[in-house]
Amino acid sequence: MKNVVIGAAFSAAACAASLGQVRVEMFPSADATLYQHDAGILANGSGAHAFIGSNLRFEQIRRAVMRFNVAGALPAGAVVVSAELNLVVSRSQPVEAVFAIHRVTTAWSEGVSDPPEPEGQGTTSRTGDCTWVHKSYPGSRWTNPGGDFDAEALAWMTSYIPGNVSFVSTPGFVGLVQGWVDEPGSNFGLLIKGVDESLEGSAKRIGSRENPNVSWRPVLVVRYTVCAADFNGDRFVDFFDFEAFVECLEGGGCPGDRDADFNGDGFVDFFDFEAFVGAFEAGC
């Protein structure tokens, strides 16, 4: 299995013709906390932490939104095999709570607000912040306070005390990430919330993408495969792939991030055609 780590710069994963799985890790490209407040005057877009659950003192709900540049990390035609999200809980009451991932359905902006430590109460919202009421403060609002997201939960994790936690792969989570690969314009990220938001003291502080301790930052781990002969990336190996490769080889347009150097030797020649035909006849 290949391993590719996508850091802050999100350099694209290069994939050779292969039937094996490739493993990619990536940090969020944006994240923020939604602090429950009817006026949306609290925010945290650039702090070192994010929050989920209900706090003990004020019984206010916190939700986290995250977005990952999946289309920039996986090649065209990638088929997602598994997806998991790893978090580090750095502060917590000893209250066991279950949290779920939901698909966000509209665009939002991260913002620049940065609360003082320990960040649990947020700070005054600034222009461009994402809040309980706003997807971009102050002029653009969510349709529903608390964020616009699908009601269906796609993955779950349980947290009790500080430590490492994971939303493990599920068919729903895989489908979400696959959708981001196939239609990057539909990627508005995910929202993390408590399954029972009436559970007092269930709030958990998690590392954000800005956390100075890199090991505390959220990490999305995706495993995928690429069928080399599926040259046009439509997930079918057929005449249209052959046609697309020949056009690319002859100097015409190449689909997505593909090129005519099929065997990866740095030259475009007959051997690339021969390699493609071999993969095509093998079915992948």
Backbone bond lengths (Angstrom), bond angles and torsions (degrees), N, CA, C in turn:
res aa  C-N    CA-C-N  psi(-1)  N-CA   C-N-CA  omega(-1)  CA-C   N-CA-C  phi
1 M - - - 1.455 - - 1.518 110.27 -
2 K 1.341 116.68 133.66 1.456 119.95 174.85 1.514 109.46 -78.89
3 N 1.325 117.02 149.71 1.455 122.64 175.00 1.514 108.82 -123.65
4 V 1.322 116.95 126.03 1.451 122.09 178.27 1.511 108.22 -127.47
5 V 1.335 117.76 125.51 1.455 121.47 178.80 1.513 108.63 -104.56
6 I 1.324 116.88 124.31 1.455 121.90 178.97 1.512 108.08 -100.95
7 G 1.310 118.49 112.27 1.456 122.62 -177.56 1.497 111.90 -90.91
8 A 1.331 115.63 -156.98 1.457 120.94 -175.41 1.515 111.77 -60.70
9 A 1.320 118.21 -31.46 1.459 121.12 -178.26 1.519 111.75 -80.11
10 F 1.316 117.91 -13.44 1.449 123.27 179.14 1.523 112.31 52.77
11 S 1.325 116.84 52.41 1.456 120.07 175.05 1.514 108.26 -66.95
12 A 1.338 117.00 140.40 1.460 121.20 -173.90 1.518 111.04 -69.65
13 A 1.329 115.50 145.65 1.459 120.32 177.15 1.519 109.23 -78.57
14 A 1.301 116.18 127.03 1.454 120.53 177.57 1.514 108.32 -91.64
15 C 1.319 116.20 132.11 1.463 119.41 -176.26 1.517 110.32 -124.47
16 A 1.291 117.10 123.43 1.455 121.07 175.06 1.519 108.93 -80.64
17 A 1.317 116.01 165.74 1.453 120.18 178.01 1.517 108.62 -60.74
18 S 1.324 116.00 118.35 1.460 118.50 -173.08 1.507 110.16 -164.11
19 L 1.310 116.14 149.87 1.448 121.41 172.65 1.518 110.80 -97.86
20 G 1.331 118.17 -7.76 1.451 121.56 -178.67 1.512 111.77 -74.68
21 Q 1.325 115.29 166.31 1.457 120.62 178.62 1.520 110.92 -82.83
22 V 1.319 114.97 146.25 1.457 122.19 173.76 1.522 107.16 -114.99
23 R 1.324 116.18 136.38 1.466 121.72 -179.82 1.524 108.87 -108.94
24 V 1.331 116.27 125.87 1.454 121.85 -179.53 1.522 109.14 -123.64
25 E 1.326 116.72 135.31 1.461 122.04 174.27 1.522 108.22 -115.80
26 M 1.326 117.10 137.89 1.460 119.76 179.27 1.519 111.75 -144.63
27 F 1.331 115.17 145.81 1.457 121.84 173.08 1.533 108.43 -85.15
28 P 1.326 118.01 162.67 1.466 119.46 175.46 1.529 110.91 -63.22
29 S 1.325 115.38 150.72 1.461 120.43 170.35 1.523 110.10 -90.11
30 A 1.328 116.39 -15.05 1.469 122.50 175.97 1.520 108.30 -161.32
31 D 1.342 116.99 146.10 1.468 121.22 172.69 1.524 109.31 -156.68
32 A 1.308 116.30 157.37 1.465 121.12 -177.86 1.520 109.46 -162.94
33 T 1.333 115.98 162.36 1.466 122.55 175.95 1.519 109.51 -109.64
34 L 1.331 115.79 136.09 1.464 121.92 172.97 1.522 107.35 -100.72
35 Y 1.348 116.66 111.37 1.465 122.20 178.65 1.528 108.16 -95.34
36 Q 1.317 116.80 125.09 1.462 119.89 -177.99 1.528 110.92 -59.29
37 H 1.328 116.02 118.59 1.464 123.07 176.98 1.522 107.41 -163.84
38 D 1.338 116.35 125.72 1.461 120.93 -173.89 1.519 113.65 -59.39
39 A 1.334 117.19 -28.61 1.464 120.39 -178.28 1.531 112.53 -95.77
40 G 1.321 117.22 -7.86 1.458 120.24 179.28 1.514 113.86 64.93
41 I 1.326 116.82 38.59 1.469 120.18 -176.58 1.527 112.81 -98.22
42 L 1.339 117.30 5.93 1.466 121.47 178.75 1.528 109.66 -116.33
43 A 1.325 116.00 138.88 1.465 119.36 -177.64 1.522 111.06 -152.46
44 N 1.323 114.25 166.56 1.467 122.00 175.38 1.524 107.33 -161.69
45 G 1.328 115.77 90.29 1.453 119.60 -179.04 1.513 114.06 -102.11
46 S 1.328 116.72 -25.70 1.464 120.00 -174.47 1.521 113.46 -124.56
47 G 1.330 117.04 13.71 1.458 120.23 178.66 1.513 112.32 -72.69
48 A 1.319 115.40 171.96 1.464 121.28 -179.84 1.525 112.38 -80.63
49 H 1.346 116.17 -8.98 1.461 120.43 -175.37 1.524 110.77 -133.54
50 A 1.319 115.65 162.72 1.459 123.60 169.37 1.528 106.51 -131.00
51 F 1.336 116.38 164.88 1.465 120.07 -174.12 1.520 110.99 -135.16
52 I 1.333 114.97 145.18 1.463 122.65 176.60 1.525 108.34 -139.62
53 G 1.331 116.80 151.05 1.458 120.50 179.02 1.517 112.81 99.54
54 S 1.334 115.89 -169.21 1.467 122.63 -177.98 1.519 109.51 -114.95
55 N 1.358 116.59 128.71 1.467 117.76 -176.42 1.524 111.47 -77.50
56 L 1.309 116.38 162.71 1.461 122.56 -172.89 1.514 112.20 -82.36
57 R 1.327 116.49 -38.25 1.460 120.60 -172.19 1.526 113.10 -75.22
58 F 1.333 117.23 -44.98 1.460 120.10 -174.41 1.528 113.48 -113.44
59 E 1.331 116.95 -1.68 1.465 122.46 -178.56 1.527 111.17 54.03
60 Q 1.320 116.16 40.79 1.453 121.36 177.79 1.525 110.05 -101.50
61 I 1.325 115.13 143.10 1.462 121.37 -176.36 1.527 110.49 -86.11
62 R 1.310 115.40 142.78 1.458 122.22 171.77 1.527 109.22 -124.26
63 R 1.323 115.05 138.52 1.457 121.55 175.00 1.529 108.50 -131.84
64 A 1.315 116.54 151.55 1.467 120.81 179.03 1.521 110.04 -117.43
65 V 1.321 115.91 140.06 1.465 121.38 173.57 1.528 108.31 -117.07
66 M 1.325 115.80 142.06 1.469 121.60 -179.81 1.519 109.16 -141.32
67 R 1.318 114.54 146.10 1.463 120.37 176.65 1.529 108.45 -130.74
68 F 1.337 116.40 138.95 1.464 122.34 -178.32 1.531 109.58 -124.66
69 N 1.313 116.57 137.53 1.463 121.57 -179.67 1.530 110.30 -82.69
70 V 1.312 115.42 68.97 1.463 120.86 -175.68 1.525 111.46 -65.99
71 A 1.330 116.96 -41.67 1.464 119.87 -178.24 1.524 111.64 -63.98
72 G 1.326 117.06 -25.25 1.452 120.30 177.61 1.514 113.23 -83.65
73 A 1.325 116.63 -11.93 1.461 121.14 -176.30 1.519 113.17 -105.83
74 L 1.336 117.79 -23.91 1.458 122.48 -178.86 1.522 109.55 -113.31
75 P 1.325 118.32 144.67 1.463 121.25 -179.67 1.521 111.77 -75.44
76 A 1.323 115.62 159.80 1.458 120.48 175.60 1.519 109.42 -58.16
77 G 1.326 116.19 139.26 1.455 120.66 179.60 1.507 114.97 85.08
78 A 1.334 117.55 0.07 1.467 120.31 179.16 1.523 110.18 -62.99
79 V 1.317 115.91 138.76 1.463 121.88 176.04 1.525 107.52 -109.73
80 V 1.323 116.27 115.00 1.461 121.54 -176.48 1.524 109.81 -72.76
81 V 1.313 116.10 128.02 1.463 122.54 -179.71 1.527 110.84 -98.15
82 S 1.338 116.79 -40.26 1.462 120.56 179.15 1.518 109.50 -153.26
83 A 1.334 115.31 158.21 1.468 121.51 178.02 1.520 108.40 -148.03
84 E 1.326 116.39 134.11 1.459 120.58 175.48 1.522 109.01 -142.78
85 L 1.317 116.10 152.15 1.459 121.74 179.34 1.516 108.59 -119.60
86 N 1.324 116.02 121.26 1.459 121.92 -179.31 1.525 110.41 -104.91
87 L 1.332 116.25 130.87 1.455 123.02 -179.24 1.519 109.79 -128.12
88 V 1.321 115.54 161.11 1.458 121.13 172.83 1.521 108.09 -120.36
89 V 1.329 116.28 118.74 1.467 121.95 174.71 1.523 107.05 -86.01
90 S 1.331 116.25 117.70 1.469 120.08 -175.68 1.521 113.18 -103.50
91 R 1.332 116.63 -12.31 1.466 119.82 179.61 1.523 108.58 -153.09
92 S 1.343 116.50 136.50 1.461 119.51 -174.50 1.518 110.93 -168.71
93 Q 1.321 116.22 144.55 1.454 121.20 164.96 1.528 107.51 -75.45
94 P 1.338 118.70 155.75 1.468 120.19 178.34 1.532 111.17 -76.11
95 V 1.326 114.89 63.98 1.464 122.25 179.90 1.524 107.75 -123.59
96 E 1.322 116.60 122.25 1.463 119.94 178.84 1.521 109.48 -77.87
97 A 1.318 116.25 129.63 1.460 120.90 -179.47 1.519 109.84 -143.24
98 V 1.323 114.99 148.73 1.460 121.88 178.53 1.529 108.33 -104.87
99 F 1.318 115.66 136.23 1.458 121.66 -179.48 1.523 109.65 -123.17
100 A 1.338 115.55 152.78 1.460 120.45 -176.63 1.522 110.89 -131.91
101 I 1.323 114.92 154.48 1.461 123.38 175.02 1.520 109.04 -100.18
102 H 1.331 115.97 136.90 1.459 122.88 176.57 1.528 109.51 -130.11
103 R 1.312 116.70 152.03 1.472 121.44 177.49 1.522 110.07 -80.21
104 V 1.334 117.09 125.40 1.464 121.37 175.03 1.526 108.14 -78.00
105 T 1.335 116.78 139.95 1.463 120.65 -170.92 1.516 114.95 -109.06
106 T 1.321 118.29 1.76 1.461 120.15 178.96 1.525 110.07 -147.43
107 A 1.320 116.39 159.05 1.463 121.40 -177.09 1.525 111.72 -70.54
108 W 1.321 116.47 150.32 1.463 122.68 178.24 1.526 108.63 -148.64
109 S 1.325 115.97 159.84 1.461 120.21 179.28 1.520 110.07 -114.29
110 E 1.313 116.25 146.15 1.461 122.30 -173.49 1.524 112.81 -71.02
111 G 1.321 117.46 -47.97 1.460 121.34 -178.96 1.512 113.53 88.45
112 V 1.347 115.04 171.25 1.469 120.88 -174.41 1.523 113.33 -114.64
113 S 1.319 118.09 1.34 1.467 120.34 -178.35 1.524 110.55 -60.54
114 D 1.338 115.78 140.21 1.467 121.31 -176.06 1.529 108.69 -141.90
115 P 1.337 118.11 94.25 1.470 121.28 -176.21 1.528 112.07 -67.90
116 P 1.333 116.90 156.80 1.466 120.18 173.47 1.530 109.75 -71.15
117 E 1.316 116.50 154.35 1.468 120.72 176.40 1.530 110.02 -58.24
118 P 1.348 117.37 143.47 1.472 127.96 5.13 1.526 113.77 -90.21
119 E 1.343 117.78 9.39 1.464 125.21 172.04 1.522 114.76 78.47
120 G 1.314 118.65 1.55 1.460 121.00 -173.74 1.512 115.78 -63.10
121 Q 1.335 117.60 -26.45 1.463 120.44 -178.33 1.525 112.40 -101.38
122 G 1.324 118.04 2.47 1.452 120.34 -179.55 1.516 111.57 71.42
123 T 1.317 115.95 -163.71 1.463 122.17 177.51 1.517 108.34 -149.32
124 T 1.314 117.69 174.26 1.460 121.87 -177.17 1.531 110.86 -61.23
125 S 1.315 115.86 130.92 1.464 121.32 -178.27 1.525 111.20 -62.91
126 R 1.329 114.97 142.36 1.460 121.65 177.38 1.525 109.27 -122.97
127 T 1.318 116.17 164.74 1.460 121.23 -178.01 1.533 111.00 -53.42
128 G 1.329 115.01 129.03 1.456 121.06 179.42 1.506 115.06 90.62
129 D 1.344 116.69 -3.60 1.464 119.52 179.33 1.525 111.74 -72.64
130 C 1.310 114.73 153.07 1.457 123.14 172.39 1.531 106.91 -97.27
131 T 1.334 118.42 124.94 1.459 122.01 -177.30 1.526 110.20 -128.88
132 W 1.320 115.88 -178.33 1.467 121.00 177.17 1.527 111.26 -59.26
133 V 1.323 115.78 -32.86 1.470 121.92 -176.15 1.528 112.01 -101.48
134 H 1.314 116.56 -32.16 1.461 121.17 -171.06 1.528 113.22 -111.08
135 K 1.332 115.34 138.50 1.465 118.69 169.02 1.524 110.04 -87.19
136 S 1.331 116.35 -16.83 1.462 122.37 170.04 1.525 107.17 -157.76
137 Y 1.321 115.45 105.77 1.469 122.21 -174.95 1.531 110.42 -69.54
138 P 1.357 118.81 139.95 1.460 127.63 1.43 1.521 113.95 -102.63
139 G 1.346 117.60 -6.29 1.455 118.62 -167.11 1.506 117.24 -93.68
140 S 1.327 118.92 -19.52 1.460 121.05 -174.50 1.523 110.34 -113.82
141 R 1.325 116.17 120.19 1.468 121.16 -173.72 1.529 112.08 -108.99
142 W 1.324 113.77 151.65 1.457 119.52 168.81 1.524 108.56 -64.09
143 T 1.309 117.30 152.95 1.464 120.15 171.28 1.519 109.72 -65.45
144 N 1.326 115.99 -37.01 1.461 122.09 178.68 1.525 109.48 -123.83
145 P 1.344 118.51 127.62 1.467 119.88 176.48 1.532 110.42 -53.99
146 G 1.314 116.03 139.09 1.460 119.77 -177.30 1.505 113.47 95.74
147 G 1.350 116.71 1.05 1.460 120.27 176.47 1.512 113.74 105.83
148 D 1.315 116.36 149.76 1.463 122.33 176.87 1.527 108.65 -98.83
149 F 1.322 116.23 114.20 1.465 120.44 -175.95 1.518 110.08 -152.24
150 D 1.328 115.38 157.90 1.462 120.73 176.14 1.523 110.07 -67.67
151 A 1.311 115.87 141.14 1.465 120.23 179.49 1.528 111.84 -67.97
152 E 1.321 117.09 -27.69 1.468 120.48 -177.38 1.525 111.54 -70.45
153 A 1.323 115.92 125.20 1.467 120.84 175.03 1.526 109.03 -79.65
154 L 1.334 116.57 140.00 1.462 121.36 -175.29 1.522 113.97 -107.53
155 A 1.321 117.40 -23.03 1.469 122.04 179.06 1.520 108.10 -160.72
156 W 1.351 116.29 159.71 1.460 120.77 -174.00 1.527 110.55 -138.09
157 M 1.323 114.81 156.53 1.464 120.84 170.00 1.525 107.90 -149.83
158 T 1.325 115.86 156.18 1.462 122.44 178.59 1.523 108.96 -116.73
159 S 1.344 115.74 135.83 1.462 120.64 179.43 1.520 109.26 -130.93
160 Y 1.322 115.68 139.50 1.467 121.51 179.74 1.527 110.61 -120.85
161 I 1.312 116.69 -62.79 1.460 122.42 179.72 1.534 108.50 -123.96
162 P 1.337 118.63 170.86 1.464 120.08 -179.80 1.528 112.70 -53.88
163 G 1.331 115.33 144.06 1.459 120.96 -179.65 1.515 111.05 155.64
164 N 1.316 115.99 -174.88 1.463 121.89 179.51 1.524 110.42 -82.02
165 V 1.328 116.46 136.59 1.460 121.69 177.61 1.527 108.34 -135.19
166 S 1.340 115.72 158.32 1.465 119.93 -177.66 1.519 111.45 -142.87
167 F 1.317 115.19 138.47 1.457 121.93 164.27 1.523 104.88 -90.18
168 V 1.329 116.76 105.20 1.461 119.83 -175.42 1.524 110.22 -78.17
169 S 1.316 115.21 164.64 1.454 121.46 -174.97 1.526 112.08 -64.60
170 T 1.317 115.28 137.52 1.463 123.58 173.74 1.525 107.15 -137.24
171 P 1.333 118.31 161.93 1.469 119.27 176.72 1.529 112.39 -57.15
172 G 1.328 116.77 -37.30 1.456 119.88 179.18 1.513 112.69 -65.97
173 F 1.324 116.83 -41.24 1.460 121.59 179.52 1.530 109.88 -66.72
174 V 1.330 116.60 -42.71 1.465 121.09 177.10 1.528 110.09 -59.91
175 G 1.328 116.46 -43.00 1.458 120.47 179.50 1.518 112.60 -62.74
176 L 1.332 116.13 -37.47 1.461 120.71 178.22 1.526 110.45 -62.09
177 V 1.322 116.24 -49.95 1.464 120.53 -178.10 1.528 110.95 -67.17
178 Q 1.340 117.39 -38.22 1.466 120.14 177.16 1.522 110.54 -60.64
179 G 1.322 116.48 -38.69 1.457 120.44 177.42 1.514 112.22 -61.79
180 W 1.335 116.43 -36.39 1.470 120.23 177.84 1.525 111.21 -68.17
181 V 1.343 117.04 -31.16 1.464 120.88 177.00 1.523 109.96 -71.18
182 D 1.323 116.07 -47.62 1.462 121.32 -174.38 1.522 112.72 -73.32
183 E 1.328 117.00 -37.03 1.462 121.85 -178.10 1.524 109.29 -134.14
184 P 1.323 117.47 82.18 1.471 120.52 -177.34 1.519 113.78 -55.80
185 G 1.322 117.22 -29.57 1.462 120.37 179.99 1.515 113.73 -67.88
186 S 1.332 116.88 -13.53 1.467 120.65 179.34 1.522 111.72 -92.64
187 N 1.335 116.88 1.20 1.467 121.09 -176.02 1.525 111.06 -84.91
188 F 1.323 115.59 96.10 1.461 121.57 174.08 1.529 110.62 -106.73
189 G 1.322 115.47 9.64 1.451 120.02 175.83 1.513 114.01 87.99
190 L 1.322 114.57 -164.14 1.459 121.60 -178.34 1.524 109.99 -130.23
191 L 1.308 114.90 159.83 1.462 122.29 177.43 1.515 108.80 -121.86
192 I 1.328 116.53 135.81 1.463 122.29 177.64 1.517 108.80 -110.14
193 K 1.321 117.12 127.03 1.458 121.89 -179.92 1.515 110.60 -143.04
194 G 1.311 115.72 160.10 1.447 120.20 174.76 1.514 111.05 -70.49
195 V 1.321 116.67 141.45 1.466 120.12 176.29 1.522 109.55 -67.27
196 D 1.339 117.32 -40.10 1.466 123.02 175.02 1.527 107.75 -115.58
197 E 1.321 116.21 94.62 1.459 119.76 -175.83 1.527 113.02 -81.22
198 S 1.324 116.82 1.36 1.466 120.50 173.92 1.529 111.38 -90.09
199 L 1.323 116.91 -2.38 1.462 121.86 -177.76 1.528 109.79 -76.93
200 E 1.329 116.78 105.29 1.461 121.61 -177.16 1.525 111.42 -65.65
201 G 1.308 115.27 140.74 1.456 120.08 177.88 1.510 114.57 76.74
202 S 1.338 116.99 13.31 1.469 120.28 -177.62 1.525 112.70 -86.82
203 A 1.333 117.68 -0.33 1.468 120.36 -176.79 1.528 111.65 -62.23
204 K 1.312 115.60 138.37 1.467 122.71 177.13 1.527 108.25 -126.92
205 R 1.326 115.48 136.05 1.460 120.10 173.69 1.520 108.30 -95.73
206 I 1.322 116.58 126.45 1.460 121.37 -179.34 1.534 109.35 -120.53
207 G 1.319 116.02 156.36 1.453 119.92 177.35 1.516 110.95 -68.90
208 S 1.326 116.50 143.11 1.458 121.39 175.63 1.525 109.60 -103.20
209 R 1.314 116.56 178.62 1.464 119.89 -179.16 1.522 112.36 -67.73
210 E 1.350 116.94 -18.73 1.461 120.64 179.09 1.525 113.01 -90.93
211 N 1.328 117.31 0.83 1.461 118.75 -176.84 1.529 110.71 -60.92
212 P 1.341 118.01 131.12 1.468 119.64 -178.77 1.528 113.40 -64.56
213 N 1.335 116.38 -22.56 1.461 120.59 175.30 1.534 107.55 -88.94
214 V 1.317 116.11 102.95 1.464 120.72 -174.60 1.524 112.01 -55.97
215 S 1.320 117.37 -33.81 1.466 121.10 -177.61 1.524 112.29 -70.05
216 W 1.339 118.16 -11.77 1.461 121.74 178.22 1.527 112.44 -93.79
217 R 1.306 118.03 -7.82 1.464 120.31 -176.55 1.531 111.32 -74.41
218 P 1.341 117.55 149.77 1.465 119.97 176.45 1.530 110.15 -61.88
219 V 1.316 116.15 143.22 1.465 121.00 179.08 1.526 109.01 -133.60
220 L 1.320 115.74 121.92 1.458 121.29 172.27 1.523 107.61 -93.19
221 V 1.328 116.02 123.78 1.465 121.68 -179.54 1.525 108.04 -109.59
222 V 1.320 116.00 119.84 1.464 121.48 -178.05 1.523 109.24 -121.93
223 R 1.311 116.06 132.88 1.462 121.54 172.26 1.524 107.34 -112.44
224 Y 1.334 115.46 134.10 1.461 118.68 -176.79 1.523 110.34 -146.00
225 T 1.322 115.45 166.09 1.458 122.05 174.19 1.523 108.38 -126.12
226 V 1.316 115.46 157.53 1.462 121.63 174.88 1.520 108.15 -131.73
227 C 1.299 116.28 127.36 1.464 121.10 175.00 1.525 107.05 -87.98
228 A 1.324 117.21 114.22 1.462 121.11 -173.39 1.524 112.75 -61.10
229 A 1.332 117.30 -35.86 1.460 120.13 -177.31 1.523 112.85 -76.93
230 D 1.326 117.24 -13.61 1.471 120.30 175.30 1.527 107.30 -79.66
231 F 1.318 115.90 71.47 1.461 121.45 -168.10 1.524 112.85 -67.71
232 N 1.325 117.00 -31.30 1.472 118.97 -179.46 1.525 112.86 -91.92
233 G 1.340 117.09 -0.18 1.457 120.97 173.00 1.510 116.02 71.12
234 D 1.348 118.08 24.71 1.469 119.28 -179.75 1.523 112.49 -96.56
235 R 1.344 117.34 6.60 1.466 125.50 178.03 1.521 113.68 74.30
236 F 1.331 117.48 13.59 1.459 122.16 173.92 1.527 108.20 -126.52
237 V 1.318 116.70 140.42 1.461 120.74 175.07 1.519 107.08 -101.73
238 D 1.336 116.17 109.00 1.456 120.47 -174.34 1.530 110.29 -153.43
239 F 1.330 115.19 -171.24 1.464 121.23 -177.17 1.523 112.29 -57.02
240 F 1.329 117.11 -32.56 1.462 119.80 -177.41 1.532 111.51 -66.19
241 D 1.335 117.10 -29.73 1.463 120.26 175.21 1.528 110.26 -69.16
242 F 1.337 115.63 -42.68 1.469 120.09 178.49 1.518 109.88 -61.16
243 E 1.311 115.83 -45.51 1.462 121.89 -179.64 1.532 110.79 -62.09
244 A 1.337 116.30 -42.84 1.465 120.98 -179.36 1.523 111.19 -65.17
245 F 1.344 116.60 -39.69 1.464 118.97 179.89 1.524 111.33 -67.40
246 V 1.318 117.15 -43.45 1.468 120.37 -179.78 1.525 110.48 -61.67
247 E 1.316 116.63 -42.64 1.468 120.14 178.24 1.528 110.73 -61.27
248 C 1.327 116.03 -42.65 1.463 121.30 178.64 1.531 110.32 -64.36
249 L 1.324 116.37 -43.18 1.465 121.85 -179.08 1.526 111.27 -63.13
250 E 1.328 116.42 -35.24 1.464 120.88 -177.21 1.524 112.79 -83.96
251 G 1.342 115.81 4.06 1.461 118.98 176.29 1.504 115.06 99.32
252 G 1.319 116.67 5.52 1.458 120.14 176.27 1.519 110.61 -81.49
253 G 1.305 116.10 -164.73 1.458 120.01 179.84 1.516 112.25 -71.35
254 C 1.336 115.71 144.18 1.465 121.84 176.73 1.524 108.68 -110.77
255 P 1.329 118.87 136.08 1.468 120.77 -177.10 1.522 113.23 -69.81
256 G 1.327 116.11 137.60 1.461 121.17 174.58 1.514 112.32 56.16
257 D 1.335 115.29 -130.58 1.469 120.44 -179.37 1.531 111.66 -100.82
258 R 1.347 116.64 17.50 1.465 120.22 -179.74 1.529 110.67 -78.89
259 D 1.337 116.45 158.77 1.462 121.23 172.47 1.517 108.57 -144.50
260 A 1.328 116.01 172.47 1.465 120.58 -172.67 1.521 113.57 -79.40
261 D 1.324 118.47 -9.17 1.474 121.13 178.12 1.523 108.54 -78.58
262 F 1.321 115.75 71.61 1.462 121.89 -170.71 1.519 112.58 -65.19
263 N 1.329 117.43 -35.16 1.469 119.62 -178.49 1.525 112.65 -90.85
264 G 1.336 116.87 -0.24 1.458 121.18 172.80 1.513 115.45 67.42
265 D 1.349 117.87 27.46 1.468 119.55 -178.86 1.526 112.95 -94.67
266 G 1.335 116.67 3.83 1.460 120.42 178.50 1.514 114.33 89.13
267 F 1.335 117.70 0.60 1.466 122.05 179.27 1.528 109.11 -128.00
268 V 1.324 116.30 147.49 1.461 121.31 174.20 1.521 106.92 -106.48
269 D 1.325 115.87 111.73 1.464 119.57 -174.33 1.529 110.07 -156.64
270 F 1.336 115.10 -168.77 1.465 121.11 -177.89 1.521 112.17 -59.79
271 F 1.324 116.86 -31.63 1.462 119.88 -177.63 1.537 111.52 -65.95
272 D 1.335 116.64 -28.05 1.467 119.56 174.84 1.523 110.15 -68.39
273 F 1.341 116.06 -41.88 1.459 119.97 177.54 1.518 110.10 -61.95
274 E 1.315 115.65 -43.73 1.468 121.02 179.74 1.531 110.91 -61.81
275 A 1.343 116.42 -41.65 1.468 120.31 179.72 1.519 111.06 -66.67
276 F 1.334 116.49 -40.03 1.461 119.03 179.15 1.525 110.85 -65.32
277 V 1.322 117.17 -44.62 1.467 120.40 179.42 1.522 110.29 -59.02
278 G 1.325 116.81 -40.67 1.459 119.97 178.44 1.515 112.15 -61.33
279 A 1.343 116.22 -44.42 1.465 120.08 178.79 1.516 110.80 -67.62
280 F 1.322 116.25 -39.08 1.468 121.32 -179.00 1.523 110.58 -63.51
281 E 1.319 116.32 -44.93 1.466 120.13 -179.33 1.524 111.93 -69.69
282 A 1.333 115.88 -26.01 1.470 119.84 177.54 1.524 111.45 -79.84
283 G 1.317 115.93 -13.21 1.463 119.85 177.78 1.509 113.83 94.22
284 C 1.341 117.40 -0.76 1.459 119.69 177.60 1.523 110.13 -171.03
